[in-house]
Amino acid sequence: MKVLIIGGGGREHAIAWKVAQSPKVHKLYCAPGNAGIAEIAECVDIGVMEFDRQVDFAQKQEIDLVIVGPDDPLVAGAVDTFLKAGIRVFGPEKKAACLEGSKSFSKDLMKKYNIPTAEYETFDSAAEALTYLETAKMPVVLKADGLALGKGVLICNSLEEAKDGVRTLMLDKQFGSAGDRIVVEEFMVGREVSVLSFVDGKNIKIMTSAQDHKRAQDGDKGLNTGGMGTFSPSPFYTAEVDAFCKKYVYQATVDAMRSENREFKGIIFFGLMLTNEGPRVLEYNARFGDPETQVVLPRMKNDIVDVFEACIDGNLNEIDLQFEDNAAVCVVLASDGYPEHYEKGFPIKGLERFKGQTGYYAFHAGSRFDEEGIPVTNGGRVLGVTALGGNLKEARTNAYEAAEWVEFENKYMRHDIGKAIDEA
């Protein structure tokens, strides 16, 4: 079969790497792709939001399956466009992707269907939000309602910080229209865990757990980013947590979406907070997480195309989803200055070290070829260096060893990815 992947980041590179292993696939395309994806797929110069061009390409090439990776096209209705054209596609329709596209929608859904989450209030007016904060208990969390590249969440420790946050989101429009509406949420304390799942509209299959590191600097300091590294599995995701979430969170979310006539087919990412009162849902995403995908998929035993098709056809219950009894750690190599101001266009050296290696991967997040065909940096997050190991500590050692294989000017990384492992 011929497969087209929409996207060009580390998530899409990991998906493409996994899809390319399927014996069903004889031709793989990616739009727009990147320098790493180009080694396993034919990259097409079509943007992720150019739906008409994507459909036209899929029809001309007789594509059998389209996989939509990023959040923006999903929330904007990319899947609907392909379905209308009669093209087989993996991902949620627009009416279901609002699970991620609107924080207020997802919070209201959890409240209505008794899915455990933090207390919250929603505001369309900055003045009303500022008035509410005068009597709110600090700290609080401010969330832009719409998509903000994973950065529209502000943790505010004082009233002044919270007021500044409201101004940043709603008046200064740092994240554009995403901040037209905000959610003010109680601050929860505990370990964060990410759990990805496959969903076919009625059935759900849980993947292995992972834990992301969002802050830019060591010690979880600095600004929120799209993710500076991750590990899998999380030692904090215990059998007790799993049982609780299966009873009150996972299937409950799928059933809630069906009840709202928003049947969800695709990936639901559950961001969980393990509080003293039990697990709570921090957020939903309607697609694979990045960089979580880069540690989850290398541990997955199944042919991912089989799973995608089962989700589309509604027979996910027939899939025996399996993962290796090992561990993976991903260290993101970023451009210094990310997530704010950074330079790009620097040659990336050392990538040849990964070729022929078992258990070591360099997933490209922000790269391109220059005029001479040399891979150069092309984003804030450049590479996700992932390594496997028999356990988390071994995987962490391997990942940091491999991170040193790669060099480019202004290379930056955190040095404490997976440090929490030592505390487990």
C-alpha positions in Angstrom: 0.0 0.0 0.0 0.9 3.7 -0.4 1.0 5.8 2.7 1.1 9.6 3.1 2.1 11.1 6.5 1.2 14.8 7.2 3.7 16.6 9.3 7.4 17.3 9.5 8.5 17.0 13.2 10.0 14.4 15.5 6.6 12.8 16.1 6.2 12.3 12.3 9.7 11.0 11.9 9.0 8.4 14.6 5.7 7.5 13.0 7.3 7.2 9.6 10.1 5.0 11.0 7.5 2.7 12.5 5.2 2.7 9.4 8.2 1.9 7.1 8.7 -1.4 9.0 5.3 -2.7 7.9 5.4 -5.3 5.2 2.1 -3.8 3.9 3.8 -0.6 2.9 5.7 -0.4 -0.4 5.7 3.4 -0.8 5.9 6.1 1.9 5.4 9.8 1.4 5.6 12.7 3.9 4.3 16.3 3.6 6.4 18.3 4.2 8.8 16.0 6.0 12.3 16.9 7.1 15.9 15.8 6.5 15.6 12.7 8.7 12.3 11.6 7.3 13.7 11.9 3.8 15.9 8.9 4.4 12.8 6.6 4.7 10.1 8.5 2.8 9.7 10.7 -0.3 9.2 14.2 1.1 6.6 16.4 -0.7 6.7 20.2 -0.4 3.1 20.6 0.8 2.4 22.4 4.1 0.4 20.7 6.9 -2.5 23.2 6.5 -2.7 22.9 2.7 -5.6 20.5 2.7 -6.6 20.9 -0.9 -3.1 20.3 -2.2 -2.8 17.3 0.1 -6.0 15.7 -1.2 -5.0 16.4 -4.8 -1.6 14.7 -4.2 -3.3 11.8 -2.5 -5.7 11.3 -5.4 -3.0 11.6 -8.1 -0.7 9.1 -6.3 -3.6 6.8 -5.4 -2.7 6.9 -1.7 -4.2 4.0 0.3 -3.8 5.6 3.8 -3.2 9.1 5.1 -1.9 9.7 8.7 -2.4 13.2 10.0 0.3 13.9 12.7 0.0 17.5 14.1 -2.7 19.1 16.1 -3.3 22.2 14.0 -4.6 20.3 10.9 -6.6 17.9 13.0 -8.4 20.7 14.9 -8.9 22.5 11.6 -10.6 19.5 9.9 -8.0 17.8 7.8 -9.5 14.4 8.4 -12.9 15.7 7.3 -11.4 16.9 4.1 -9.9 13.6 3.2 -13.0 11.7 4.2 -15.1 13.9 2.0 -12.8 13.1 -0.9 -13.2 9.4 -0.2 -9.6 8.9 1.0 -8.9 6.5 3.9 -7.4 8.5 6.8 -6.2 8.0 10.3 -7.1 10.7 12.9 -10.1 12.3 14.6 -12.6 14.4 12.7 -12.8 18.1 13.6 -15.8 17.6 15.9 -13.7 15.1 17.9 -10.4 16.9 17.7 -11.9 19.7 19.8 -11.0 17.4 22.7 -7.6 19.1 22.3 -8.6 22.2 20.4 -10.6 23.7 23.2 -9.5 23.5 26.8 -12.9 24.7 28.0 -14.7 22.0 26.0 -12.5 19.2 27.5 -12.9 20.6 31.0 -16.7 20.9 30.6 -16.7 17.3 29.2 -14.8 16.0 32.3 -17.1 17.8 34.6 -20.3 16.6 32.9 -19.2 12.9 32.9 -17.4 12.9 36.3 -13.9 12.3 34.9 -11.5 13.4 37.7 -9.7 16.7 36.9 -8.8 20.0 38.6 -11.4 22.5 39.7 -11.6 25.4 37.1 -13.4 28.4 35.8 -13.6 29.6 32.2 -13.4 33.3 31.1 -14.0 35.1 27.8 -13.3 38.5 29.4 -10.0 39.6 30.9 -11.8 41.9 33.3 -13.9 39.1 34.7 -10.8 36.8 35.0 -8.9 39.6 36.9 -11.8 40.0 39.3 -12.0 36.3 39.9 -8.3 36.1 40.7 -8.7 38.5 43.6 -10.3 35.8 45.6 -8.7 32.7 44.1 -6.3 30.5 46.0 -2.7 30.7 44.8 -0.9 29.2 43.0 -3.2 28.9 39.9 -2.7 27.6 36.4 -3.8 29.7 33.4 -4.5 27.9 30.1 -5.1 29.4 26.7 -8.3 27.7 25.4 -6.9 27.1 21.9 -3.8 25.5 20.5 -0.5 27.2 21.5 2.2 24.7 20.5 2.2 23.2 24.0 3.2 26.5 25.5 0.0 28.2 26.4 0.0 27.1 30.0 1.2 29.5 32.8 1.8 28.4 36.4 1.3 31.5 38.6 2.5 31.5 42.2 1.2 34.9 43.2 -1.7 37.2 42.4 0.5 39.6 40.5 1.9 36.7 38.4 -1.6 35.6 37.7 -2.8 39.0 36.7 0.2 39.4 34.4 -0.6 36.0 32.9 -4.1 37.1 32.1 -2.8 40.2 30.4 -0.2 38.1 28.4 -2.8 35.6 27.2 -5.9 37.7 26.7 -4.8 41.3 26.1 -1.2 41.0 24.7 -2.4 38.0 22.6 1.0 36.2 23.0 -0.6 33.1 21.6 -3.0 34.9 19.2 -6.7 33.9 19.2 -5.8 30.8 21.4 -6.0 33.2 24.3 -9.4 34.8 23.5 -10.8 32.4 26.2 -8.8 31.1 29.1 -9.3 28.4 31.8 -8.2 29.3 35.3 -7.4 26.0 37.1 -6.5 25.0 40.6 -2.8 24.1 40.9 -2.3 20.3 41.4 0.7 18.8 43.1 2.1 15.4 42.1 3.9 13.5 39.4 3.0 14.0 35.8 2.5 10.9 33.5 1.6 10.7 29.8 -0.4 7.8 28.5 -1.1 7.4 24.8 -4.0 5.4 23.5 -5.5 4.1 20.3 -9.3 4.6 19.9 -11.7 3.3 17.3 -14.8 5.3 18.4 -15.9 2.8 21.0 -12.9 0.7 22.0 -9.6 2.0 23.5 -6.2 0.3 23.8 -3.7 1.9 26.2 0.0 2.1 25.1 2.9 2.1 27.5 3.3 5.1 29.9 5.8 7.9 29.4 6.9 11.1 31.2 7.7 14.3 29.5 9.9 17.2 30.6 8.3 20.5 29.5 10.5 23.2 31.0 13.5 24.5 29.0 16.1 24.3 31.7 17.5 21.7 34.2 15.6 21.3 37.4 12.3 22.0 35.6 13.1 25.7 35.4 12.6 28.2 32.6 9.8 28.5 30.1 7.4 25.8 28.9 8.5 24.2 25.7 7.0 21.6 23.3 9.1 19.0 25.3 12.8 18.7 26.1 12.9 14.9 26.6 11.0 12.0 27.9 11.3 8.4 29.2 9.2 5.3 29.1 7.8 3.5 31.0 7.1 5.8 34.0 7.9 4.0 37.3 5.2 6.1 38.9 2.5 4.6 36.7 1.7 1.7 39.0 -0.8 -1.1 38.7 -3.1 0.9 41.1 -2.9 4.0 38.9 -3.6 1.9 35.8 -6.7 0.2 37.4 -8.1 3.6 38.6 -7.7 5.2 35.2 -9.2 2.3 33.3 -12.2 2.5 35.6 -12.7 6.3 35.7 -10.8 8.0 32.9 -9.9 6.1 29.7 -13.1 4.3 28.6 -15.1 7.1 30.3 -13.6 9.6 27.9 -14.3 7.5 24.8 -17.9 6.9 26.0 -18.4 10.6 26.8 -17.3 11.7 23.3 -19.7 9.2 21.8 -22.5 10.5 24.0 -21.8 14.0 22.7 -22.0 12.7 19.1 -18.3 13.3 18.7 -17.1 9.8 18.1 -13.3 9.8 18.4 -11.1 7.7 16.1 -7.4 8.1 16.4 -5.0 8.8 19.3 -6.0 10.2 22.6 -3.1 11.4 24.7 -4.0 11.5 28.4 -1.9 14.0 30.5 -2.2 12.8 34.1 -1.3 14.2 37.4 -0.8 11.7 40.2 -2.0 13.6 43.2 -2.4 12.5 46.8 -6.2 12.3 46.1 -5.6 10.0 43.2 -5.0 10.5 39.4 -6.4 13.6 37.7 -6.6 14.5 34.1 -4.4 17.5 33.3 -5.1 17.7 29.6 -6.1 15.7 26.5 -4.3 15.7 23.2 -5.9 14.4 20.0 -2.7 13.0 18.5 0.6 11.4 19.4 2.7 13.4 21.8 6.0 14.8 20.8 8.5 13.7 22.1 6.6 10.9 23.8 6.1 9.1 20.5 9.8 8.8 20.2 10.1 6.6 23.3 6.7 4.7 23.0 6.9 3.5 19.3 10.4 2.0 19.5 9.0 -0.2 22.3 5.9 -1.3 20.4 5.8 -4.8 19.0 2.8 -4.5 16.7 2.7 -3.5 13.0 1.4 0.0 13.5 -0.5 -0.1 10.1 -2.6 -3.0 11.5 -3.5 -0.8 14.5 -4.3 2.3 12.4 -6.6 0.2 10.2 -8.3 -1.4 13.2 -9.0 2.1 14.6 -10.5 3.2 11.3 -12.6 0.1 10.8 -13.9 -0.1 14.4 -12.4 -3.4 15.4 -9.6 -2.3 17.7 -10.8 -4.9 20.2 -9.3 -7.6 17.9 -5.8 -6.1 18.3 -3.4 -7.5 21.0 -1.4 -4.4 21.6 2.1 -5.4 23.0 5.3 -3.6 24.1 8.8 -4.8 24.7 9.8 -5.4 28.3 12.5 -2.7 28.2 12.9 1.1 28.5 13.6 4.1 26.3 14.9 7.6 27.0 14.8 10.6 24.6 17.0 13.7 25.0 16.0 16.6 22.8 18.8 18.5 21.2 17.6 22.1 20.8 18.9 25.4 19.4 20.1 27.6 22.3 17.5 30.2 23.1 14.5 27.9 22.4 11.6 28.5 22.9 12.1 32.2 22.3 14.8 33.4 20.0 17.3 31.2 18.3 19.4 30.9 15.1 19.1 28.1 12.6 20.8 26.9 9.4 23.8 25.2 11.1 25.2 21.9 9.8 24.4 18.9 11.8 27.3 16.5 12.3 27.6 13.0 13.6 24.3 11.5 12.3 26.2 8.7 10.6 27.0 7.3 14.0 23.3 6.1 14.3 23.3 4.1 11.1 23.6 0.4 11.7 23.2 0.9 15.5 20.5 -1.2 17.3 18.5 0.6 19.9 19.8 4.1 19.0 17.7 6.6 17.1 18.0 10.3 15.9 14.5 11.5 15.2 14.6 14.8 13.4 12.3 17.5 14.7 13.6 20.6 13.0 16.0 19.9 10.1 16.3 20.5 6.4 18.8 20.0 3.6 20.9 23.0 2.5 21.8 23.7 -1.2 24.6 21.1 -1.0 22.4 18.4 0.5 23.8 18.7 4.0 21.4 18.4 7.0 21.1 21.7 8.8 19.1 22.9 11.8 15.7 24.3 11.0 13.9 24.8 14.3 14.0 25.2 18.0 13.9 21.5 18.7 16.3 19.9 16.2 16.7 16.2 17.2 15.2 13.7 19.6 18.0 11.4 20.5 16.4 8.1 21.7 18.1 5.1 23.2 16.8 1.7 24.5 18.0 -0.1 27.5 17.1 -3.1 29.6 15.9 -0.7 32.3 15.4 3.1 32.6 18.8 3.8 34.0 20.6 1.9 31.2 18.4 3.7 28.6 19.2 7.1 30.2 23.0 6.4 30.1 22.7 5.2 26.5 20.7 8.3 25.4 23.1 10.8 26.9 26.0 8.9 25.3 24.4 9.1 21.9 23.5 12.8 22.5 27.2 13.5 22.4 27.6 11.9 19.0 25.8 14.9 17.4 27.3 18.4 17.0 25.9 21.6 15.7 26.5 25.2 16.5 24.3 26.5 19.4 23.4 22.9 20.5 21.5 22.9 23.8 20.0 20.1 25.9 18.8 19.4 29.4 21.1 17.1 31.4 18.5 15.8 33.8 16.0 14.0 31.6 14.8 11.0 33.5 16.5 12.0 36.7 13.2 11.2 38.5 14.0 7.6 37.8 16.6 7.7 40.6 13.8 8.7 43.0 11.4 5.9 42.0 
